[in-house]
Amino acid sequence: MRDPDMFKYDVRVRERMLRAGRITTEDVSRILEALPDLETAVESVPLNQPALDAAAASVSTLRQSYPPAPPSDDGDDEESDGGDTT
C-alpha cells in the first residue's frame, strides 16, 4: 500500500477501524469495488510442502500413551502432614 490513508482498509486492521468508527462498511465496499481485477495477470506456482505432509503423518506417533511415572521414594516412610511432631 503506497497511500498511507489506505492502511485503514488493510484486512489486518479493518475490523478495528470499523469498530472505532474510522471507516464504514460502505467505505470498504467502495474501495473493494474500485480494485482492478488482476486474475488474468497472475501466475500459479505449485508448491509442495513436505513438512506439512510429515506433520500429518506423525500425529499418530505423538499420541502414544506412556505408562505413568513410578512414585518417587524420598526415603521417608513416615507420613507427614507438615505439623509439629513434638
N, C-alpha and C positions, 0 to 999 in steps of 0.2 A: 504494500500500500504506500504509494508515494504521497498522497494527500493526508496530512495528519488528522484532518477532520473525519476522514473515512475510518479511522481507528475504532470509533464507537460502534461501527457496524460489524466489526470482526466477530466471528462466531464465539471466540473465547471470552468476550466481554459483553456480548449483545444482551443477554438476559439481565445482567446487572444494570446496563444502561436503560433497558425497558422498565425495570422496577424503580429506578431512580427518576424516571420521567424525562431523561435527557433525550430519548428518541421515542417514537411511537411505532406501532406495528405498520401504520401506513407509510412511514418513512422507510422502514425496512423493505416493504413490498415495492416501493418506488425504486429503491436502489437495486434490488434484485432484478426487477424487470428491465432496468436500464443496462444490465450487464450484457455484453455480446455473447452469442452462442459460439463457443470455440470447439465444439465436438469434432468438427472435421479437421481441426489443426493439431490434434493430439496424436501421439504415437504410443501404442500399447507395448509395454515391456514385460515379458513373462519373467517372473521372479520366483525361483524356488527358495523355500525357507526350511531347510533340513532341520534346523534347531526346533522349529515348531512341531515337525513330524516326530522327532526323537522325544520331545517332551510329552506328547500324547501317548507314545508307546511306553514310556517309563512310568506312567501313572500307576500301573498295577504294582510295580516294584516299590513305589513309595508307600503304598498302603499295606505293606506286610505287617503282620502282627508279631510282636515280640513278647516273650514271657515277662511277667513283672520282675522287677529287680528284687533280689533277696533282701530281707530285713537286715539292717545294719546292726552289728553287735558292738556296743560301745564298752563291753567288759563289765558293766554294772548290772548285776542280776536283780538288785532291789528296785522296786518301783518307787519313783519319787514324784510327789505332787508339787514340789517346789516350796513346800512349807518348812518350818523349823522342825528338826528331828530330835531335839533335846528333851 
